[in-house]
Amino acid sequence: MRRDLRARAALLAFLAAALVAGCGGSSGGGGSQSSTSGGGSDNASGVQLGPAFGSMDKLPGVLKTPPPWPANNDDKQLQLRLRAIGLDPLTAEGQAVHIHQHLDIYVDGKQQTLPAQVGIASSGSFISDLHTHDATGIMHVEAEQVRSFSLGQFFAVWGLRLDRNCLGSLCQSAGKQLRAFVNGKPIPGDPTRIVLAEHQEIVLAYGTAAELPNPIPKSFDFASLGL
């Protein structure tokens, strides 16, 4: 009996370690897993954080350019990115998970547009679990399976480089850095770790501290859009 209990405990520990190691993205383009689990929450913000996504540099069609950023939804490159990060192109929006977030992006104090049709093939022939429909800044998570997704996965679908120091071509330099906030609270470290949850207000701001929006957006009126 004691041997059986030890064996069962060892098996559970192995499975837990494998789940944490395999979730989210990994270096070199995010690996083959599409869900985020493990991780934890930052004590100051209470936001759930998963593993860092890793380098997006080798993702097909990835943008390492200054703003404005297009939807980057060429059929072939989008499908290749989805395959690279372990997401299947869908013929219709999934309903097992259906949540929304709002994303504000600021560069040197100026608000940038999150374009329509991110994650939706330009031909309309397929759609990703993570996508936008319009340019309101609303991110849609509509998946066929119950799982969690990260901000890093959304940017990998978009094909716009994001890591702890860089957004597109904009990287940390003298006096300028990339900062992230969720519901008005600062998120330290790599913003790709942010686990997407219902009705988050997410802010990414690149520039000096003086160029941060004042105040930092804390919420968004999802109800006005019926969400």
C-alpha positions as CSV (number, residue, x, y, z in Angstrom):
1,M,0.0,0.0,0.0
2,R,2.8,2.5,0.9
3,R,4.6,1.7,-2.3
4,D,1.4,2.3,-4.3
5,L,0.9,5.7,-2.6
6,R,4.5,6.7,-3.3
7,A,4.1,5.7,-7.0
8,R,0.9,7.6,-7.3
9,A,2.5,10.7,-5.7
10,A,5.4,10.5,-8.1
11,L,3.1,10.2,-11.1
12,L,1.1,13.2,-10.0
13,A,4.2,15.3,-9.5
14,F,5.5,14.3,-12.9
15,L,2.2,15.2,-14.6
16,A,2.1,18.6,-12.8
17,A,5.7,19.4,-13.8
18,A,4.9,18.4,-17.4
19,L,1.8,20.6,-17.5
20,V,3.8,23.7,-16.2
21,A,6.7,23.0,-18.6
22,G,4.4,22.5,-21.6
23,C,2.0,25.4,-21.2
24,G,2.0,28.7,-23.0
25,G,4.7,29.6,-25.4
26,S,8.4,28.7,-25.4
27,S,11.5,30.2,-26.9
28,G,11.9,30.2,-30.7
29,G,8.4,31.0,-31.6
30,G,6.1,29.7,-28.9
31,G,6.4,25.9,-29.3
32,S,3.4,23.7,-30.0
33,Q,1.2,24.4,-27.0
34,S,-1.7,26.8,-27.1
35,S,-3.0,26.9,-23.5
36,T,-1.5,28.7,-20.5
37,S,-1.6,27.2,-17.1
38,G,0.8,27.1,-14.2
39,G,2.4,30.4,-13.4
40,G,0.6,32.4,-10.8
41,S,-0.6,35.9,-9.9
42,D,1.6,38.9,-9.2
43,N,1.0,39.9,-5.6
44,A,0.7,43.6,-6.3
45,S,-1.8,43.3,-9.2
46,G,-3.6,40.1,-8.6
47,V,-3.3,39.4,-12.4
48,Q,-2.7,35.8,-13.4
49,L,0.7,35.4,-15.1
50,G,1.7,32.4,-17.1
51,P,5.1,31.5,-18.7
52,A,6.8,34.0,-20.9
53,F,6.0,33.4,-24.6
54,G,9.6,33.5,-25.8
55,S,11.1,34.9,-29.0
56,M,8.7,35.7,-31.8
57,D,11.5,36.6,-34.2
58,K,11.1,33.5,-36.3
59,L,7.4,33.5,-36.7
60,P,6.3,33.8,-40.3
61,G,5.6,37.4,-41.3
62,V,6.4,38.8,-37.8
63,L,6.4,42.6,-37.8
64,K,9.5,44.2,-36.3
65,T,8.5,47.7,-37.5
66,P,7.4,51.0,-36.1
67,P,3.7,51.9,-35.9
68,P,1.2,52.0,-37.4
69,W,0.8,48.2,-37.5
70,P,-1.5,46.5,-40.0
71,A,-3.8,43.5,-39.3
72,N,-1.0,41.3,-40.8
73,N,-3.6,38.6,-41.8
74,D,-2.3,37.3,-45.1
75,D,-3.8,33.8,-45.4
76,K,-0.5,31.9,-45.8
77,Q,1.5,33.7,-43.1
78,L,-1.3,33.7,-40.6
79,Q,-1.9,30.0,-41.0
80,L,1.8,29.3,-40.7
81,R,1.9,31.3,-37.5
82,L,-1.1,29.5,-36.0
83,R,0.5,26.2,-36.8
84,A,3.8,27.3,-35.2
85,I,2.2,28.2,-31.9
86,G,-0.1,25.2,-31.8
87,L,-3.4,26.8,-32.8
88,D,-5.7,25.3,-35.4
89,P,-7.3,27.6,-38.0
90,L,-11.0,27.5,-37.3
91,T,-13.9,27.6,-39.8
92,A,-16.1,29.4,-37.3
93,E,-15.7,31.1,-33.9
94,G,-15.5,28.6,-31.0
95,Q,-18.0,28.8,-28.1
96,A,-16.3,26.8,-25.4
97,V,-14.5,29.9,-24.3
98,H,-16.0,33.3,-25.2
99,I,-14.4,36.3,-23.4
100,H,-13.3,39.8,-24.3
101,Q,-10.5,42.3,-23.3
102,H,-9.7,45.8,-24.4
103,L,-6.2,46.7,-25.5
104,D,-4.8,50.3,-25.5
105,I,-1.4,50.8,-27.1
106,Y,0.6,54.0,-26.6
107,V,3.9,54.9,-28.3
108,D,5.7,58.1,-27.2
109,G,2.4,59.3,-25.6
110,K,0.3,58.8,-28.8
111,Q,-2.4,56.1,-28.9
112,Q,-2.1,53.5,-31.6
113,T,-4.8,51.5,-33.4
114,L,-5.4,47.8,-32.8
115,P,-6.6,47.1,-36.3
116,A,-9.7,45.1,-37.4
117,Q,-9.4,41.6,-38.6
118,V,-6.4,40.5,-36.6
119,G,-6.4,36.7,-36.6
120,I,-9.0,36.5,-39.4
121,A,-7.7,35.4,-42.8
122,S,-7.9,38.2,-45.3
123,S,-9.9,35.8,-47.6
124,G,-12.3,35.1,-44.7
125,S,-11.6,31.4,-45.1
126,F,-10.5,30.8,-41.5
127,I,-10.3,32.5,-38.1
128,S,-8.1,32.1,-35.0
129,D,-9.3,31.6,-31.4
130,L,-7.8,35.1,-30.8
131,H,-8.9,37.9,-33.1
132,T,-10.4,41.3,-33.5
133,H,-13.4,42.3,-35.6
134,D,-13.1,46.0,-35.6
135,A,-10.7,48.8,-34.6
136,T,-12.3,49.5,-31.2
137,G,-9.4,47.8,-29.3
138,I,-11.6,44.8,-28.4
139,M,-9.8,41.5,-28.3
140,H,-12.0,38.4,-28.8
141,V,-11.2,35.0,-27.3
142,E,-13.5,32.5,-28.9
143,A,-12.1,28.9,-28.6
144,E,-13.4,25.5,-29.3
145,Q,-11.9,24.0,-26.2
146,V,-11.8,25.2,-22.6
147,R,-8.3,26.6,-22.1
148,S,-6.5,29.8,-21.1
149,F,-4.6,32.1,-23.5
150,S,-2.0,34.8,-23.0
151,L,-1.3,38.2,-24.3
152,G,1.8,36.8,-25.9
153,Q,-0.3,34.3,-27.9
154,F,-2.5,37.2,-29.1
155,F,0.5,39.1,-30.4
156,A,1.9,35.9,-32.0
157,V,-1.3,35.5,-33.9
158,W,-1.1,39.2,-34.9
159,G,2.5,38.6,-35.9
160,L,3.7,41.7,-34.0
161,R,6.9,41.2,-31.9
162,L,6.3,41.6,-28.2
163,D,8.6,40.7,-25.4
164,R,9.7,42.2,-22.1
165,N,11.8,44.9,-23.9
166,C,10.3,45.3,-27.4
167,L,7.1,46.1,-29.2
168,G,7.6,45.9,-33.0
169,S,10.8,47.7,-33.7
170,L,10.6,49.8,-30.5
171,C,13.0,48.4,-27.9
172,Q,14.2,49.7,-24.5
173,S,16.7,52.5,-24.9
174,A,18.0,55.4,-22.9
175,G,14.9,56.9,-21.1
176,K,12.4,54.7,-23.0
177,Q,10.9,51.4,-22.0
178,L,7.9,49.2,-22.5
179,R,5.4,49.2,-19.7
180,A,2.3,47.1,-19.2
181,F,-0.8,47.6,-17.0
182,V,-4.0,45.6,-16.4
183,N,-7.0,47.4,-15.0
184,G,-4.7,50.3,-14.1
185,K,-2.2,48.3,-12.2
186,P,1.4,47.9,-13.4
187,I,2.6,44.4,-14.5
188,P,6.3,43.9,-14.0
189,G,8.5,41.9,-16.3
190,D,7.4,40.3,-19.6
191,P,3.9,41.4,-20.7
192,T,3.5,38.2,-22.8
193,R,2.9,36.4,-19.5
194,I,-0.5,38.1,-18.9
195,V,-3.3,35.5,-18.9
196,L,-6.3,36.9,-20.7
197,A,-9.4,37.1,-18.5
198,E,-12.9,38.6,-19.1
199,H,-13.2,42.3,-19.4
200,Q,-9.6,43.2,-18.7
201,E,-8.4,46.7,-19.6
202,I,-4.8,46.1,-20.9
203,V,-2.4,48.9,-21.6
204,L,1.0,48.7,-23.3
205,A,2.9,51.9,-23.3
206,Y,6.3,52.5,-24.9
207,G,8.2,55.7,-24.2
208,T,9.4,57.7,-21.2
209,A,7.6,57.8,-17.9
210,A,6.4,61.4,-18.7
211,E,4.7,60.0,-21.9
212,L,2.5,57.6,-20.0
213,P,-1.2,58.2,-20.4
214,N,-2.6,60.2,-17.4
215,P,-4.5,58.6,-15.9
216,I,-3.7,55.0,-16.9
217,P,-7.0,53.5,-18.2
218,K,-8.4,51.2,-15.6
219,S,-11.6,49.9,-17.3
220,F,-13.6,49.9,-20.5
221,D,-17.3,50.1,-21.1
222,F,-17.9,46.7,-22.6
223,A,-21.6,46.9,-21.9
224,S,-21.9,49.8,-24.4
225,L,-20.9,47.3,-27.1
226,G,-23.1,44.5,-25.7
227,L,-20.1,42.5,-24.4
